[in-house]
């Protein structure tokens, strides 16, 4: 890759590796629904002018039903579940669980597309990856109770399903249009329950959670989409998706350094198994040189 490509790749690994840390800090004083509203609303304010300048909004609104479903599956529901789960579990643990998204995505792709074959390599990858998830969950089973684990499982399923909606019904829609429109819809969904609480929240919130919420919206949402689209343009969609395998490591390191979360050799072993399983289960044969490679959307944490 070029220097620009490496810079964008490194920036994305950090930008989509820090949301778990910021969510953990923000939910100390901000409710899950209010946090999702702030993140989507501020993100929409920043991305909407770009989409309007590129004249992509009208095209993104034509397939309104797939766009609405995508917003619920990729933004509304997973961000709400993620924020609520992190009230009870470590940010590093959350990042490692989300690393299992490619594993579930491989299964969902097979169930919804007969052309997606589960080869011996993919099956082996799934077994290895889910062994890592089982090790991770078993090691942390006593912390936080069952509900956060169920919520994180819901996040994983949502993040594995969202890209399929893009691929089947929104692949021809401009990227900035989809990103901006989905953030606007997400903000509208959470506005009725969140806006009435904002005055009290603004009066009582301290600097740490406020900055964390702003960072989620500005850095991990608006800036992240801009950088990711630039990365796709620079190195292609397949290489860009490699950040999926690096983000959890960033989440673990930041959780340990900033929040003092415990990281053991079992955590490292679980991550290694999940990483190896994800690579094996999602590996595809290289396309013929004359065939263009389609970009694969990556969910924003």
GURODREN-346084 format. One record per residue (C-alpha): residue number from 1; chain; x, y, z. Coordinates in steps of 0.5 Angstrom, whole numbers, plus 500, padded with zeros to 3 digits. Layout:
<koldos>
> NUM | A | X | Y | Z .
...
</koldos>
This chain:
<koldos>
> 1 | A | 500 | 500 | 500 .
> 2 | A | 502 | 507 | 499 .
> 3 | A | 504 | 512 | 505 .
> 4 | A | 497 | 515 | 505 .
> 5 | A | 494 | 508 | 505 .
> 6 | A | 498 | 506 | 511 .
> 7 | A | 496 | 512 | 515 .
> 8 | A | 489 | 511 | 513 .
> 9 | A | 489 | 504 | 515 .
> 10 | A | 493 | 506 | 522 .
> 11 | A | 488 | 511 | 523 .
> 12 | A | 482 | 507 | 522 .
> 13 | A | 484 | 501 | 527 .
> 14 | A | 485 | 507 | 532 .
> 15 | A | 478 | 510 | 531 .
> 16 | A | 474 | 504 | 531 .
> 17 | A | 478 | 501 | 536 .
> 18 | A | 476 | 506 | 541 .
> 19 | A | 469 | 507 | 541 .
> 20 | A | 468 | 501 | 547 .
> 21 | A | 473 | 505 | 551 .
> 22 | A | 469 | 512 | 550 .
> 23 | A | 462 | 508 | 551 .
> 24 | A | 464 | 505 | 558 .
> 25 | A | 466 | 512 | 560 .
> 26 | A | 460 | 515 | 557 .
> 27 | A | 455 | 511 | 560 .
> 28 | A | 457 | 512 | 567 .
> 29 | A | 452 | 518 | 567 .
> 30 | A | 449 | 518 | 560 .
> 31 | A | 443 | 513 | 559 .
> 32 | A | 444 | 508 | 553 .
> 33 | A | 438 | 511 | 549 .
> 34 | A | 441 | 518 | 550 .
> 35 | A | 448 | 516 | 548 .
> 36 | A | 445 | 513 | 542 .
> 37 | A | 441 | 519 | 540 .
> 38 | A | 447 | 524 | 542 .
> 39 | A | 452 | 520 | 537 .
> 40 | A | 447 | 519 | 531 .
> 41 | A | 445 | 527 | 532 .
> 42 | A | 452 | 530 | 532 .
> 43 | A | 454 | 525 | 527 .
> 44 | A | 449 | 527 | 522 .
> 45 | A | 450 | 534 | 523 .
> 46 | A | 457 | 533 | 521 .
> 47 | A | 456 | 528 | 515 .
> 48 | A | 449 | 531 | 512 .
> 49 | A | 453 | 537 | 509 .
> 50 | A | 458 | 532 | 506 .
> 51 | A | 452 | 528 | 503 .
> 52 | A | 448 | 534 | 501 .
> 53 | A | 454 | 537 | 497 .
> 54 | A | 456 | 531 | 494 .
> 55 | A | 448 | 530 | 492 .
> 56 | A | 447 | 523 | 495 .
> 57 | A | 441 | 524 | 499 .
> 58 | A | 436 | 523 | 494 .
> 59 | A | 439 | 517 | 492 .
> 60 | A | 439 | 514 | 499 .
> 61 | A | 432 | 515 | 500 .
> 62 | A | 429 | 512 | 494 .
> 63 | A | 430 | 505 | 497 .
> 64 | A | 427 | 507 | 504 .
> 65 | A | 425 | 501 | 507 .
> 66 | A | 432 | 497 | 506 .
> 67 | A | 435 | 504 | 509 .
> 68 | A | 430 | 504 | 515 .
> 69 | A | 431 | 496 | 516 .
> 70 | A | 439 | 497 | 515 .
> 71 | A | 438 | 503 | 520 .
> 72 | A | 435 | 499 | 526 .
> 73 | A | 440 | 493 | 525 .
> 74 | A | 446 | 497 | 524 .
> 75 | A | 445 | 503 | 528 .
> 76 | A | 439 | 503 | 533 .
> 77 | A | 439 | 496 | 536 .
> 78 | A | 446 | 494 | 536 .
> 79 | A | 449 | 501 | 539 .
> 80 | A | 443 | 501 | 544 .
> 81 | A | 445 | 494 | 546 .
> 82 | A | 452 | 496 | 546 .
> 83 | A | 451 | 502 | 551 .
> 84 | A | 447 | 498 | 556 .
> 85 | A | 452 | 492 | 556 .
> 86 | A | 458 | 496 | 557 .
> 87 | A | 454 | 499 | 564 .
> 88 | A | 456 | 492 | 567 .
> 89 | A | 462 | 489 | 563 .
> 90 | A | 469 | 491 | 561 .
> 91 | A | 470 | 495 | 555 .
> 92 | A | 476 | 490 | 553 .
> 93 | A | 471 | 484 | 554 .
> 94 | A | 466 | 488 | 549 .
> 95 | A | 471 | 489 | 544 .
> 96 | A | 473 | 482 | 544 .
> 97 | A | 466 | 479 | 543 .
> 98 | A | 465 | 484 | 538 .
> 99 | A | 471 | 480 | 534 .
> 100 | A | 466 | 474 | 533 .
> 101 | A | 462 | 478 | 528 .
> 102 | A | 466 | 475 | 522 .
> 103 | A | 464 | 468 | 525 .
> 104 | A | 457 | 470 | 525 .
> 105 | A | 457 | 473 | 518 .
> 106 | A | 460 | 467 | 515 .
> 107 | A | 454 | 463 | 518 .
> 108 | A | 449 | 468 | 516 .
> 109 | A | 452 | 469 | 509 .
> 110 | A | 451 | 461 | 508 .
> 111 | A | 444 | 461 | 510 .
> 112 | A | 442 | 467 | 506 .
> 113 | A | 446 | 465 | 500 .
> 114 | A | 447 | 458 | 497 .
> 115 | A | 453 | 460 | 493 .
> 116 | A | 457 | 461 | 500 .
> 117 | A | 460 | 454 | 501 .
> 118 | A | 462 | 452 | 508 .
> 119 | A | 469 | 449 | 506 .
> 120 | A | 473 | 445 | 510 .
> 121 | A | 477 | 451 | 512 .
> 122 | A | 471 | 455 | 513 .
> 123 | A | 468 | 450 | 518 .
> 124 | A | 475 | 449 | 521 .
> 125 | A | 475 | 457 | 522 .
> 126 | A | 468 | 457 | 525 .
> 127 | A | 470 | 452 | 530 .
> 128 | A | 477 | 455 | 532 .
> 129 | A | 473 | 462 | 533 .
> 130 | A | 467 | 459 | 537 .
> 131 | A | 472 | 456 | 541 .
> 132 | A | 476 | 462 | 543 .
> 133 | A | 469 | 466 | 544 .
> 134 | A | 467 | 460 | 549 .
> 135 | A | 474 | 461 | 552 .
> 136 | A | 473 | 468 | 553 .
> 137 | A | 465 | 467 | 556 .
> 138 | A | 467 | 462 | 560 .
> 139 | A | 473 | 466 | 563 .
> 140 | A | 468 | 472 | 564 .
> 141 | A | 462 | 468 | 566 .
> 142 | A | 462 | 471 | 573 .
> 143 | A | 462 | 478 | 571 .
> 144 | A | 456 | 482 | 570 .
> 145 | A | 451 | 477 | 569 .
> 146 | A | 447 | 474 | 563 .
> 147 | A | 444 | 480 | 560 .
> 148 | A | 450 | 483 | 558 .
> 149 | A | 452 | 477 | 554 .
> 150 | A | 445 | 476 | 551 .
> 151 | A | 446 | 484 | 549 .
> 152 | A | 453 | 483 | 546 .
> 153 | A | 450 | 477 | 542 .
> 154 | A | 445 | 481 | 539 .
> 155 | A | 450 | 486 | 537 .
> 156 | A | 454 | 481 | 534 .
> 157 | A | 448 | 478 | 530 .
> 158 | A | 446 | 485 | 528 .
> 159 | A | 453 | 487 | 526 .
> 160 | A | 454 | 481 | 522 .
> 161 | A | 447 | 482 | 518 .
> 162 | A | 447 | 489 | 517 .
> 163 | A | 453 | 489 | 511 .
> 164 | A | 448 | 483 | 508 .
> 165 | A | 443 | 489 | 507 .
> 166 | A | 448 | 493 | 504 .
> 167 | A | 450 | 488 | 499 .
> 168 | A | 443 | 486 | 497 .
> 169 | A | 439 | 492 | 497 .
> 170 | A | 443 | 498 | 498 .
> 171 | A | 450 | 497 | 494 .
> 172 | A | 448 | 502 | 488 .
> 173 | A | 446 | 507 | 493 .
> 174 | A | 452 | 512 | 494 .
> 175 | A | 456 | 511 | 501 .
> 176 | A | 455 | 518 | 504 .
> 177 | A | 448 | 518 | 503 .
> 178 | A | 447 | 512 | 506 .
> 179 | A | 451 | 514 | 512 .
> 180 | A | 448 | 520 | 513 .
> 181 | A | 441 | 518 | 512 .
> 182 | A | 442 | 512 | 517 .
> 183 | A | 444 | 517 | 522 .
> 184 | A | 439 | 522 | 521 .
> 185 | A | 434 | 516 | 522 .
> 186 | A | 437 | 513 | 528 .
> 187 | A | 437 | 520 | 531 .
> 188 | A | 429 | 521 | 530 .
> 189 | A | 428 | 514 | 533 .
> 190 | A | 431 | 516 | 539 .
> 191 | A | 429 | 523 | 540 .
> 192 | A | 422 | 522 | 543 .
> 193 | A | 425 | 518 | 549 .
> 194 | A | 432 | 522 | 549 .
> 195 | A | 430 | 529 | 548 .
> 196 | A | 426 | 530 | 554 .
> 197 | A | 432 | 528 | 558 .
> 198 | A | 437 | 532 | 555 .
> 199 | A | 436 | 539 | 559 .
> 200 | A | 437 | 535 | 566 .
> 201 | A | 443 | 531 | 563 .
> 202 | A | 446 | 537 | 560 .
> 203 | A | 446 | 540 | 568 .
> 204 | A | 448 | 534 | 571 .
> 205 | A | 454 | 531 | 567 .
> 206 | A | 461 | 532 | 568 .
> 207 | A | 467 | 533 | 563 .
> 208 | A | 469 | 526 | 562 .
> 209 | A | 462 | 523 | 560 .
> 210 | A | 461 | 529 | 556 .
> 211 | A | 467 | 529 | 552 .
> 212 | A | 467 | 521 | 551 .
> 213 | A | 460 | 522 | 548 .
> 214 | A | 462 | 528 | 543 .
> 215 | A | 468 | 523 | 541 .
> 216 | A | 464 | 518 | 540 .
> 217 | A | 460 | 522 | 535 .
> 218 | A | 465 | 526 | 532 .
> 219 | A | 471 | 521 | 532 .
> 220 | A | 468 | 514 | 532 .
> 221 | A | 462 | 516 | 527 .
> 222 | A | 463 | 522 | 523 .
> 223 | A | 470 | 522 | 522 .
> 224 | A | 471 | 514 | 522 .
> 225 | A | 466 | 514 | 516 .
> 226 | A | 470 | 519 | 512 .
> 227 | A | 477 | 516 | 513 .
> 228 | A | 474 | 509 | 512 .
> 229 | A | 471 | 511 | 505 .
> 230 | A | 478 | 514 | 503 .
> 231 | A | 481 | 508 | 505 .
> 232 | A | 477 | 504 | 501 .
> 233 | A | 478 | 509 | 495 .
> 234 | A | 486 | 508 | 496 .
> 235 | A | 487 | 501 | 498 .
> 236 | A | 480 | 497 | 496 .
> 237 | A | 475 | 494 | 500 .
> 238 | A | 478 | 487 | 501 .
> 239 | A | 484 | 490 | 504 .
> 240 | A | 480 | 496 | 508 .
> 241 | A | 476 | 490 | 512 .
> 242 | A | 482 | 488 | 515 .
> 243 | A | 481 | 493 | 520 .
> 244 | A | 476 | 488 | 523 .
> 245 | A | 481 | 484 | 526 .
> 246 | A | 485 | 489 | 529 .
> 247 | A | 480 | 494 | 532 .
> 248 | A | 479 | 489 | 538 .
> 249 | A | 486 | 489 | 540 .
> 250 | A | 486 | 496 | 540 .
> 251 | A | 480 | 496 | 545 .
> 252 | A | 484 | 491 | 550 .
> 253 | A | 490 | 495 | 550 .
> 254 | A | 486 | 502 | 551 .
> 255 | A | 482 | 498 | 556 .
> 256 | A | 488 | 496 | 560 .
> 257 | A | 492 | 502 | 560 .
> 258 | A | 486 | 507 | 561 .
> 259 | A | 481 | 504 | 565 .
> 260 | A | 486 | 499 | 569 .
> 261 | A | 482 | 493 | 566 .
> 262 | A | 485 | 486 | 567 .
> 263 | A | 488 | 483 | 561 .
> 264 | A | 490 | 475 | 562 .
> 265 | A | 494 | 470 | 558 .
> 266 | A | 487 | 467 | 557 .
> 267 | A | 484 | 474 | 554 .
> 268 | A | 490 | 473 | 549 .
> 269 | A | 489 | 466 | 548 .
> 270 | A | 482 | 467 | 546 .
> 271 | A | 483 | 473 | 542 .
> 272 | A | 488 | 469 | 538 .
> 273 | A | 483 | 463 | 537 .
> 274 | A | 478 | 468 | 535 .
> 275 | A | 482 | 472 | 530 .
> 276 | A | 485 | 466 | 527 .
> 277 | A | 478 | 463 | 526 .
> 278 | A | 475 | 469 | 523 .
> 279 | A | 481 | 469 | 518 .
> 280 | A | 480 | 462 | 516 .
> 281 | A | 472 | 462 | 516 .
> 282 | A | 472 | 469 | 512 .
> 283 | A | 478 | 467 | 507 .
> 284 | A | 476 | 467 | 500 .
> 285 | A | 479 | 465 | 493 .
> 286 | A | 483 | 471 | 490 .
> 287 | A | 478 | 473 | 484 .
> 288 | A | 481 | 473 | 477 .
> 289 | A | 485 | 479 | 475 .
> 290 | A | 480 | 482 | 470 .
> 291 | A | 474 | 482 | 475 .
> 292 | A | 473 | 488 | 480 .
> 293 | A | 473 | 486 | 487 .
> 294 | A | 467 | 489 | 491 .
> 295 | A | 468 | 493 | 497 .
> 296 | A | 465 | 489 | 503 .
> 297 | A | 462 | 494 | 508 .
> 298 | A | 465 | 494 | 516 .
> 299 | A | 460 | 496 | 521 .
> 300 | A | 462 | 502 | 526 .
> 301 | A | 462 | 500 | 533 .
</koldos>
